């Protein structure tokens, strides 16, 4: 795998070494404009979780590859998050039901791919973070490990976050959006397992079949 410092939030789901022994790898990443395909893992299929308008503004460097798929996580018929979902963990919990169709579509796209897969959105933290957390927990990662994998985006996005803060007209909202600590995702997984029992049970609730879950 070849990377450059420009693609700073690229890594394997679950962190280094977690997927050792699996028959394929699933990566997670941000999306940056004007990068050559060589900065990405070679031979990967891409599941791009961004909205259609985001993709139009910043086409993915691998968009012309046969394995590229745009699979928007957000349901365009509803708002991104409910008005009472202020903190990130509240937003992510809200997504589990509000955007369950997009989550299911994204996971099916991964299940349908035989080889290595790259899951991405804009920053590679929020939408990608939720999908990555579901996968890692399904594969047996501890809740702490899921939280640590999520929080690793703080370093990967440090320069991007600094640039956003420099031009922000709403520092409080920016601080909420940039929060990237383990407790955010461990709270989400805790809620999911309290409500549905397990990630596998949640995946069945959103419509995945047993064969699709096994394929993941």
Protein Blocks (a to p, Z undefined) as FASTA:
>chain_A
ZZdfklmmgccehiahklgoiabdcddddddehiafklpcehiacddfbdfklmmmmccf
klmpmkbccddfbdfkbcfbdfklmbfmlmmmmmmmmmmmmmmmmmmmmmmpmbdcdddd
fkommmmmmmmmmmmmmnopafklmmmmmmmmmmmmmmmmmmmmmmpcblklmmmmmgcc
fklmmmmmmmmmmmnopaklmmmmnopafklmmmZZ
